[in-house]
């Protein structure tokens, strides 16, 4: 009976994942036509306030911001910025600077001049920093630079190999769904050719009920996007900068983030704690707390105009 119940749960999880992927493809086709660029996703395009632009995390999709956008008020426009190549058009980009220049250009298509409101969860915060610096260099004002549980990139002697990236990918996919990760044995994985490594990990995700078998090619492509974004983040070496920072940190984060960023934020850093952990702050029951903090930050930015 327990096995039957577990199988049913896994089947439902696979069906939901498959539907989500189909919906994202359909939404992207529609939004690419309306916004003029596949990386710009209107999450809530209407409203009288300054638009708020949110940069994707390592997975490349802005879909995790959709529930947050709905809680920021009917007059608050929100746009997501998604990885080049996420939906099969364009190539994955593995340099923060290149992503920032591209995204700053898209932001200016929506609003020609500042002030601008920019933010990002996880590695999206790092890209948002470089976007802010790009816009400032063009003479524009950045009224809000929000880092949502963004950590400082570690100083590594070399980038992780594919096996380590696959292990990180598994953990990320599982954490987003609140499930235990079917982590691979790295030594065994490294003995396989590169393509077989990917196939082995996708099979493990399917068997764990974390992805449906019908979207295997899509998952393989998402791993390529994940790898490019992870490499971009790990290559990034921030230097002190003069844009005020708003750091919104998950209360259950294992490492304090404020001491990492304060020495670099020469124009000041405002720090907030919000409920949840890194992968749960954007989901209920924690999302209401994040939305409340975010509305407060957007109000402050609007009042400072």
SULMO-V334632 format. One record per helix or strand of 2 or more residues. SS is the DSSP state (alpha for helix, beta for strand). FROM is the first residue (numbers start at 1). LEN is the number of residues. Records with the same first field share a line. If there is no record, write none. Layout:
SS=FROM-LEN  FROM-LEN
//
This chain:
alpha=2-34  63-8  96-15  123-15  162-15  186-5  194-14  213-23  258-5  287-17
beta=40-5  52-4  78-4  116-6  142-7  245-6  269-6
//
